[in-house]
Every structure is written in C-alpha cells, then in structure tokens.
C-alpha cells in the first residue's frame, strides 16, 4: 500500500492529496520434498516479515538519504539546485512519522490539531523565505508504503504464504516516484525557493513505512 499526502504554505495556503496503490497476487500452495536428508525449515512468512522490518530499521539513515538523493535527482533534472540535508528537519520529520505510526493516523495534522509549522516551532526551527510579497513558511510531503509490495496467500484460508519484499533502493525510488506523480507533491519537490529538506522514516512491526519530507 502506498499513500501520499503533501502540504505547503504560501502565507495560509494548504494543499493535501492522498493516493492509494495496492497489489495482491494469488498463488496456489503446494510443494514438497521427500527422501534424503531434510533441509532446515525455511522461516515462516511472519519470521521473514520480522527479519525484513529489522533490516529496514537497521538501515534507516541509509534509506532516508536514498530518498533525499532521489529528490535531488528530480530537482537537477528540472534545472533546479539540489536541496541541502538539514538535520533539524530530519528530526522533525522523524517525529511526525513515528507519531502517525504509533497513533495510527496519516495526516499533516495530528489528532490534537498540530500542523507541520507547529512542529517546526515545537523543535525551535524557524523557516521563513520571502519571495517578493510572499513569505513561504516551509512545506511537507507524506507517504505511507510497506516493506512488502505484494504477498501471496491461500485463497481458501486467507493465510499469507509468501511476501515479496522491496529493497531499500526500491522503496526510496517508489516514494519519490509517487510524489512526482502527484501535482501537489511534485510542486513541493520542485519548488524553486526551498533550499533544505529532511526526510524522516518510521517502520512498524507490521511492515508499514511512514515517510515525512519537510522543506525549508
């Protein structure tokens, strides 16, 4: 599943859009070995999922930087300067991704009404870019994906038989291609007056991947 949401402020203008993609593949079960020494049992699908979640968690910094690199690839292709990495924005983005994941919501605004500019203030981060008569206070893109892009299951019982997992590279590329496929997200990625960004990611036990991109 992949969902995306973007938000940018030009004075008090806000934009938001969600996109959902889901792929499911059906495959009958049935394969056996007989005779000779038996190989060690393969990890169950649940064990494979837990292992893959841990791989993503162990490489979170690498994944965040890969998303950042793909964003800058798109900017360079559009003739724009690359965005600098901002540690403070990375911390703000991680905070929001974890909050969405642990409290099970997907929105720029928290259940208490906290916006991304509120989060900037909470972390003591000031973003203000004046262009002519307009003042830009930053922006935010969101995306929710999964460490698995599809799975096979028993059509009768509904039991999951096998996951097809994404690599770190694939997930990073998919995130940015998802943003670039949406006009609102694309506008944030290619906004010429942004100079910095931070990517913050959180991975749940079930394999959901929450990605927040904060700009200034």
Secondary structure, 3 states (H helix, E strand, C coil): CEEEEEEEEECCCCCCCCCCECCCCCCCCCCCCCCCCCCCCCCCHHHHHHHHHHHHHHCHHHHHHHHHHHHHHHHHHCCCCCCEECHHHHHHHHHHHHHHHHHCCCCCCCCCCCCHHHHHHHCCCCCCEEECCEEEEEEEEEEEEECEEEEEECCCCCCEEEEEECCHHHHHHHHHHHHHCCHHHHHHHCCCCCCEEEEEEEECCCCEEEEEEEEC
